[in-house]
């Protein structure tokens, strides 16, 4: 699968996870990225992304898809040892943030959904689209430097 196909597949898989009620925004983005990278961490780690939807536990702060995306970038760029360097992490996170901000004009969930009633079809449709956009951006960023999918199937989860 080439880079463009992987990016599109990530978008579709993340949107489907959300649309079908399997996972919310941050969880779907994280699972797609983890699968893309060949599952460097167990699917059990998705628990770490479960508090971010609807702006951190329905608080309306930072968009859950975006925070899940930043978590996902940590799978490639993050560190595991104290004081170790994390080359590329801040740059990748800022790039994801800036792409999101340019596209949506805000990273704040309450701003993004303010014109919709919580839980309405319009609210859900927008969040599905945002989840797909972020998943695609994450795979685009992760796929640089010749990194390609190790699994070939972004978003596929295993029990």
C-alpha positions as CSV (number, residue, x, y, z in Angstrom):
1,X,0.0,0.0,0.0
2,X,1.4,3.4,-0.9
3,X,1.4,6.4,1.3
4,X,-1.7,8.0,-0.2
5,X,-3.6,4.8,0.2
6,X,-2.5,4.4,3.8
7,X,-3.6,7.9,4.6
8,X,-7.0,7.4,3.0
9,X,-7.5,4.0,4.6
10,X,-6.6,5.5,8.0
11,X,-9.3,8.2,7.5
12,X,-11.9,5.6,6.6
13,X,-11.1,3.2,9.4
14,X,-11.1,5.9,12.1
15,X,-14.4,7.3,10.8
16,X,-16.0,3.9,10.8
17,X,-14.8,3.1,14.3
18,X,-16.5,6.3,15.5
19,X,-19.6,6.0,13.2
20,X,-20.3,2.4,14.3
21,X,-19.9,3.3,18.0
22,X,-16.9,1.1,18.5
23,X,-14.6,3.9,19.8
24,X,-14.7,7.6,20.2
25,X,-12.4,10.1,18.5
26,X,-9.2,9.9,20.5
27,X,-9.5,6.1,20.8
28,X,-10.1,5.6,17.1
29,X,-7.2,7.8,16.0
30,X,-4.8,6.0,18.4
31,X,-5.9,2.5,17.3
32,X,-5.4,3.4,13.7
33,X,-2.0,4.8,14.3
34,X,-1.0,1.8,16.5
35,X,-2.1,-0.6,13.8
36,X,-0.3,1.4,11.1
37,X,3.0,1.2,13.0
38,X,2.6,-2.6,13.4
39,X,1.1,-2.5,16.9
40,X,4.1,-1.5,19.0
41,X,1.8,-1.4,22.0
42,X,-1.1,-3.6,23.0
43,X,-4.6,-2.6,22.1
44,X,-5.0,-2.4,25.9
45,X,-3.2,0.9,25.8
46,X,-6.3,2.5,24.1
47,X,-7.5,2.9,27.7
48,X,-5.1,5.9,27.9
49,X,-7.0,7.6,25.2
50,X,-10.5,7.0,26.7
51,X,-10.7,10.2,28.7
52,X,-10.1,12.7,25.9
53,X,-13.4,12.6,24.0
54,X,-15.6,15.7,24.1
55,X,-12.7,17.9,25.2
56,X,-11.3,15.8,28.1
57,X,-14.2,14.0,29.7
58,X,-16.9,16.2,28.3
59,X,-15.2,19.4,29.7
60,X,-15.1,20.9,26.2
61,X,-11.4,21.7,26.2
62,X,-8.9,20.4,23.6
63,X,-10.5,18.3,20.9
64,X,-10.3,14.6,21.7
65,X,-9.3,13.6,18.1
66,X,-6.4,16.0,18.3
67,X,-5.2,14.8,21.8
68,X,-5.5,11.2,20.6
69,X,-3.4,12.2,17.6
70,X,-0.7,13.7,19.7
71,X,-0.7,10.5,21.8
72,X,-0.3,8.5,18.5
73,X,2.7,10.5,17.4
74,X,4.3,9.5,20.7
75,X,4.4,5.9,19.4
76,X,7.1,7.0,16.9
77,X,8.6,10.1,18.4
78,X,8.1,9.7,22.2
79,X,10.5,8.6,24.8
80,X,10.5,5.9,27.4
81,X,13.5,6.9,29.6
82,X,13.9,9.9,31.8
83,X,15.8,12.8,30.3
84,X,16.2,10.9,27.0
85,X,15.8,13.0,23.9
86,X,12.6,12.7,21.9
87,X,13.7,13.9,18.5
88,X,10.8,15.1,16.3
89,X,8.1,14.8,19.0
90,X,7.5,18.5,19.6
91,X,7.8,19.3,15.9
92,X,5.3,16.5,14.9
93,X,2.8,17.5,17.7
94,X,3.0,21.2,16.7
95,X,2.5,20.3,13.0
96,X,-0.6,18.2,13.8
97,X,-1.9,21.1,16.0
98,X,-1.2,23.7,13.3
99,X,-2.9,21.6,10.6
100,X,-5.9,21.2,12.8
101,X,-6.1,24.8,13.7
102,X,-5.7,25.9,10.0
103,X,-8.5,23.6,9.0
104,X,-11.0,24.1,11.9
105,X,-10.0,27.5,13.2
106,X,-10.0,26.2,16.8
107,X,-8.7,23.2,18.8
108,X,-11.3,23.7,21.5
109,X,-14.1,21.1,21.5
110,X,-16.7,23.5,22.9
111,X,-15.9,26.0,20.1
112,X,-16.0,23.3,17.4
113,X,-19.4,21.9,18.5
114,X,-21.1,25.1,19.9
115,X,-23.5,25.4,17.0
116,X,-24.8,21.8,17.6
117,X,-26.8,20.2,20.3
118,X,-24.6,17.7,22.1
119,X,-25.3,14.2,20.7
120,X,-27.2,15.5,17.7
121,X,-26.7,14.0,14.3
122,X,-24.9,17.1,13.1
123,X,-22.6,17.0,16.1
124,X,-21.7,13.3,15.6
125,X,-21.2,13.8,11.8
126,X,-18.8,16.7,12.4
127,X,-16.8,14.6,15.0
128,X,-16.7,11.7,12.7
129,X,-15.2,13.9,10.0
130,X,-12.7,15.5,12.4
131,X,-11.7,12.0,13.6
132,X,-11.0,11.0,10.0
133,X,-9.0,14.2,9.3
134,X,-6.8,13.8,12.3
135,X,-6.2,10.1,11.6
136,X,-5.2,11.0,8.1
137,X,-2.9,13.7,9.3
138,X,-1.3,11.4,11.8
139,X,-0.5,8.7,9.2
140,X,0.8,11.4,6.9
141,X,3.2,12.6,9.5
142,X,4.2,9.1,10.6
143,X,4.7,8.0,7.0
144,X,7.5,10.5,6.4
145,X,11.1,9.3,6.1
146,X,10.0,6.2,4.2
147,X,8.2,4.7,7.1
148,X,5.4,2.5,5.8
149,X,2.7,0.5,7.3
150,X,3.9,-2.7,9.0
151,X,0.5,-4.2,9.1
152,X,-0.9,-3.0,5.9
153,X,-4.3,-2.5,7.5
154,X,-4.7,0.7,9.5
155,X,-7.4,0.5,12.1
156,X,-7.7,-3.3,12.2
157,X,-7.7,-4.3,15.9
158,X,-6.8,-7.7,17.4
159,X,-8.0,-9.2,20.6
